[in-house]
Structure formats: C-alpha cells, structure tokens
Amino acid sequence: MNAEAYVSGAIGVASRRGRLSPVHERIDLHINQLFALIILALLSPVMLVVAFLIWRRDGAPVFFAHYRVGHDGKLFRCLKFRTMYRESEQMLSDLLARSPEARAEWKRDQKLRNDPRITPIGNFLRNTSLDELPQLFNVLRGEMSLVGPRPITVGELTRYGKVRWHYLSVRPGMTGLWQVSGRNNTTYDERVELDRSYVEERSFWLDALILCRTVKVVVAREGAR
C-alpha cells in the first residue's frame, strides 16, 4: 500500500471529534494566514540573514522541504531552514550501520541527541527555533496553522493506531502543546499523547495560551536541541 492509499484509508476511520464546523474552520484558516503574514513582514530581515549564513557555510539550498501529513491526510512539503549538511542522508545511513546505540536511539525517538549531521549554524537555529520560521509560508498556503499537532511523516502515522485520526483531523502547527510542555525532554509516547490531548481540547483560548507560552519557551530555550 502506497503512502496516499494508507492515509486515505486512515481518514475513512477517523473520528469527527475535535473538528470545527466548515464556517469556523474557514475563519480559523484566515486568522492564521493574517497573523502569519504579519509575522513574516516583521521577521523577514532576520530570515534573510539566516538564509545568507546557511548559504555561506554549506551552499544552496537554504531551505529543507520534507513531506508531512496534513489536514484530511493531504501530503505537503513542510519547510524549514536547512540545518544539516547536504550529504546528511548518507551520514545517517553510515552512522546507523556502525553504531548499535545510534540505531536504538533512532528507532525509539526518530532523533539523535548528538547528531553529527547538524551544521554549526544549524545547531544555533535549532536551539533558537529559527529553523522553523519558513513554516510561515506553509501557514499562508493553508497547509499548517500557527498552533497544532507536530507535522509528522507517513511513516510515523503508521505507528499510532487509532490515535492517527487526531493528526488527520486538523492542520499541523508551527507550535503546539508538545513544544511548550518539555519539547525534546519528553519521550516519543509523551509527544503523541500531548498532541492527542490538544486535538481533543482545542479552542481559541488554548491556542492563545500556547502561543504565549511559546514565546517564553523560545526565549528560555526550554527543551531545545
């Protein structure tokens, strides 16, 4: 079964709980797009400087785009500033082949605590969350929201069983309950549970609270790595 077919099948069993009405969904979309446009206008000088530093250190491209599962299972290219070396896939393959510890950590968390693929500027971008600023363009395109569950891959979706409908019923977010509740200090299962809780309890006030807490978390670099 290919990725699109799997996602379509998952939608067929998705619960409708946590969804907004079509009218409220449209209003929510436009509010997110308006705020994304304002933030982009304010932060565009910062983004230009970041793009230049990435290009100067390791050349083009300065953006990294990877397919993620969006609202109703639609796949989209989630944008980030590139934080890894251009040959990162081969570097990961070589590392996992020679290191049982790295293989175990990757299988458990889909991340590496000491990832040799990350460039020096990439470390700074990740620690400050600046690498995620290009996702504002995803928000403008209606593929993401400012607040929502983490954008996940089709491969991750297959691990979640019945919980997968939570990820399919809303747009993924630039920030979310996981990011303000420990972020990388949480386990993989805890991340999934936090995303599930967000979808079931989502509201305007919860989104506003998460956005306010996001500012504090980013400034303090809580759980960033």
Secondary structure as the mmCIF struct_conf table of DSSP 4:
data_model
#
loop_
_struct_conf.conf_type_id
_struct_conf.id
_struct_conf.beg_label_comp_id
_struct_conf.beg_label_asym_id
_struct_conf.beg_label_seq_id
_struct_conf.end_label_comp_id
_struct_conf.end_label_asym_id
_struct_conf.end_label_seq_id
HELX_RH_AL_P HELX_RH_AL_P1 ALA A 3 GLY A 12
TURN_TY1_P TURN_TY1_P1 VAL A 13 VAL A 13
TURN_TY1_P TURN_TY1_P2 ARG A 17 GLY A 18
HELX_LH_PP_P HELX_LH_PP_P1 ARG A 19 SER A 21
HELX_RH_AL_P HELX_RH_AL_P2 PRO A 22 ASP A 58
BEND BEND1 ALA A 60 ALA A 60
STRN STRN1 PHE A 63 VAL A 69
HELX_RH_3T_P HELX_RH_3T_P1 HIS A 71 GLY A 73
STRN STRN2 LEU A 75 PHE A 81
STRN STRN3 MET A 84 MET A 84
TURN_TY1_P TURN_TY1_P3 ARG A 86 GLU A 87
HELX_RH_AL_P HELX_RH_AL_P3 SER A 88 ARG A 98
HELX_RH_AL_P HELX_RH_AL_P4 PRO A 100 ASP A 109
BEND BEND2 GLN A 110 LYS A 111
TURN_TY1_P TURN_TY1_P4 ARG A 113 ASN A 114
TURN_TY1_P TURN_TY1_P5 PRO A 116 ARG A 117
STRN STRN4 ILE A 118 ILE A 118
HELX_RH_AL_P HELX_RH_AL_P5 PRO A 120 THR A 128
TURN_TY1_P TURN_TY1_P6 SER A 129 SER A 129
HELX_RH_3T_P HELX_RH_3T_P2 LEU A 130 GLU A 132
TURN_TY1_P TURN_TY1_P7 LEU A 133 PRO A 134
HELX_RH_AL_P HELX_RH_AL_P6 GLN A 135 LEU A 140
TURN_TY1_P TURN_TY1_P8 ARG A 141 GLY A 142
BEND BEND3 GLU A 143 GLU A 143
STRN STRN5 SER A 145 VAL A 147
BEND BEND4 GLY A 148 PRO A 149
HELX_LH_PP_P HELX_LH_PP_P2 ARG A 150 PRO A 151
STRN STRN6 ILE A 152 ILE A 152
HELX_RH_AL_P HELX_RH_AL_P7 VAL A 154 LEU A 157
TURN_TY1_P TURN_TY1_P9 THR A 158 ARG A 159
BEND BEND5 TYR A 160 TYR A 160
HELX_RH_3T_P HELX_RH_3T_P3 GLY A 161 VAL A 163
HELX_RH_AL_P HELX_RH_AL_P8 ARG A 164 LEU A 168
BEND BEND6 SER A 169 VAL A 170
STRN STRN7 GLY A 173 THR A 175
TURN_TY1_P TURN_TY1_P10 LEU A 177 GLY A 182
HELX_RH_3T_P HELX_RH_3T_P4 ARG A 183 ASN A 185
BEND BEND7 THR A 186 THR A 186
HELX_RH_AL_P HELX_RH_AL_P9 TYR A 188 GLU A 201
HELX_RH_AL_P HELX_RH_AL_P10 PHE A 204 ALA A 220
TURN_TY1_P TURN_TY1_P11 ARG A 221 GLY A 223
#
